[in-house]
């Protein structure tokens, strides 16, 4: 069922967007973070980002304009949003690839946004009507890595029982999953206290199974969007693959999820035996690793009657989407749309999430610009130089800032592989890079 979200702890203020109000903006975030129980690096990164972004963009803002500041405690992290109006904000320094040249005055002026982008855990951009820009930043609380805990003995016997986990149950399960080195483990399970806080805050749901006095396995799910959930697991501990445990976890979890208001459920992990009982197969991605090729299968379960939708995009994305929508029987209308270079901002912005264990970089478009192909190629070069072997791009068909990247993705060698319905503002198109190298 849909997680019950507690009333959010939020502070909001609207201030004149000018330098004299910088101390007030910084104090709001600093004292707000302290009031939410964050201190040290947790609060410091967000306060620093606030100071640098306010200083930089206030210098570009029109006289008499305002900025809205929203700070929210989401349990396992703090979320900060800055909203203001600006025609063509300079966003170059928000890219991972930006390097500040201390001998260049223009480059030096962008040091603040560069520092801000690297002081937080996550960054998103939204562009609204009337030149509205929203910078959304998150800073995770600091959590220790999981330590080793005992795993169930090989001769464990007895009936399996479902368990609605408490905070302590989930914390212990997360440590067990980390100790067992299960494949495709999400990052929050490597930090048991983070998983427990996500459960308490309503950002995560879970079901465990017990055998005797031992936790034998579990399955978890959390929202990707307001209409789509992502499933993690099932994970069953033991030397053999326990079909009874897997079936019990999936039957119970999907039964609960099916009663929720969500329209879809996606699972992105290794191949799942008997998946056809629960899911439709969307496609498979291959990841290169030191031990060979790792296959990531993508499964999907439709929970509600599929709603119709419209996607505006150009080629070659339109052809790929048409084929996938026909295959999956998704009622989508594709309408032609071309990006006008004259209307683009000077610089594009990309976010990159790294998964070192799988040598994977997941790249997400944040803002379109005239340099999209060059920016993608620069990210490939930088990340390949850091030893990353696998590259994926997640493109949201509901955001024109994303679909504008279609030609640039093709030009840099990215290939669309599969579509996940309702996994963004629209559908999510997953691209990968077959060679891990930039196109010539």
Secondary structure as UniProt FT lines:
FT   STRAND          9..16
FT   HELIX           19..21
FT   HELIX           22..35
FT   TURN            36..37
FT   HELIX           40..58
FT   TURN            59..60
FT   TURN            63..64
FT   STRAND          66..73
FT   STRAND          77..85
FT   HELIX           92..94
FT   TURN            96..97
FT   TURN            102..103
FT   HELIX           105..109
FT   HELIX           111..117
FT   STRAND          122..127
FT   HELIX           129..131
FT   STRAND          132..140
FT   TURN            154..155
FT   STRAND          160..163
FT   HELIX           167..180
FT   TURN            183..184
FT   HELIX           187..190
FT   HELIX           192..201
FT   STRAND          205..211
FT   TURN            212..213
FT   STRAND          214..223
FT   STRAND          228..236
FT   HELIX           243..258
FT   STRAND          264..269
FT   TURN            273..274
FT   HELIX           275..277
FT   STRAND          280..289
FT   TURN            290..291
FT   STRAND          292..302
FT   STRAND          309..313
FT   TURN            315..316
FT   HELIX           317..328
FT   STRAND          332..336
FT   HELIX           341..343
FT   STRAND          349..355
FT   HELIX           356..358
FT   STRAND          360..367
FT   TURN            370..371
FT   HELIX           372..385
FT   TURN            386..387
FT   STRAND          390..396
FT   TURN            397..398
FT   HELIX           400..403
FT   TURN            404..405
FT   HELIX           406..411
FT   TURN            412..413
FT   STRAND          414..420
FT   TURN            421..422
FT   STRAND          428..433
//
